[in-house]
Amino acid sequence: MSEGKKEGRFLELYRRMRLIRRLGEAVGSPAGQEAVPAGVCDALGADDRVAAGADGHRQALALGSDPQALLAELRGRATGVCGGRAGAEVIDLEHRLVGCFAGVGGSIAAATGTALALQRSGGIAVAFFGDAAVDHGYFHECLNLAKVRELPVIYVCESSHYGESGAFEQLTAGEMTARPQAFGIPTITIDANDVWTVRKTAVEAVERVRAGMGPHFIEALRAEPRDPLAVVRAGLAERYGTAAEAVGRVDAEVDEQIAAALAAADAAPFPDPGAPVPEFA
């Protein structure tokens, strides 16, 4: 890939991350978690599928979901991705998102089951989840099954070393990565704030899984309070000499897009209680 194409690719990644940030601000979601969904989802192909957690709008946007339809869904409006019936637990099969699961670690089971199907039809499943999920029984059951069957699945733990009730070390014995390693699953810990590293790691994991090497585990660790968007802006300038004006245009376009999407979502009607529930088969 030429340097010009690489610059364009990472400018597009920056656009997606900016979309995630601005939409997250609109719905009260924490900032600083943009690099992992953007970097991992950019490594996936048309036959791959994603299962996300409660803040799955991040993965949805990274996969290409329409921000207006996504905001309308989060506002409970009839023009939403799921007709206003799903709220935060969005399904967008058109954009390869099999679901967002508010239950801690629900994405792990969904992605493992999806991988069972994809093992026959082709493609890779990816699960996004947080630290607290590794203490649940189905984390171990799913990883065990995935390794026994050598399923095409990548488990991505977005780790801050804090769970639902406190610090990871206070609630969980041992190291995070020791758990998948006990099943013989290749494991790597990376900087969750650096989309350059996230994407490179994801591309390599996808290549190995496609080659039949079974499940992989990525711990994306938010160990330092760095802004992932600032990391991309600095990288674009250092690597490709991207002008601040070019990044500023992306910022302005995204801000305008989110403002229009918010206005359209707020103006949209609520679902008709008597209308049939949308099907997602």
Secondary structure, DSSP 8 states (H G I E B T S, - for coil): --HHHHHHHHHHHHHHHHHHHHHHHHHT--SS--HHHHHHHTT--TT-EEEE-TTTHHHHHHHT--HHHHHHHHTT-TTSTTTTSSTTS--BGGGTEEEE--STTHHHHHHHHHHHHHHHH---EEEEEEGGGGGSHHHHHHHHHHHHTT-SEEEEEEE-SB-SSSBHHHH--S-TTHHHHHTT--EEEEETT-HHHHHHHHHHHHHHHHTT---EEEEEE--S---HHHHHHHHHHHHH---HHHHHHHHHHHHHHHHHHHHHHHHS----TTS------
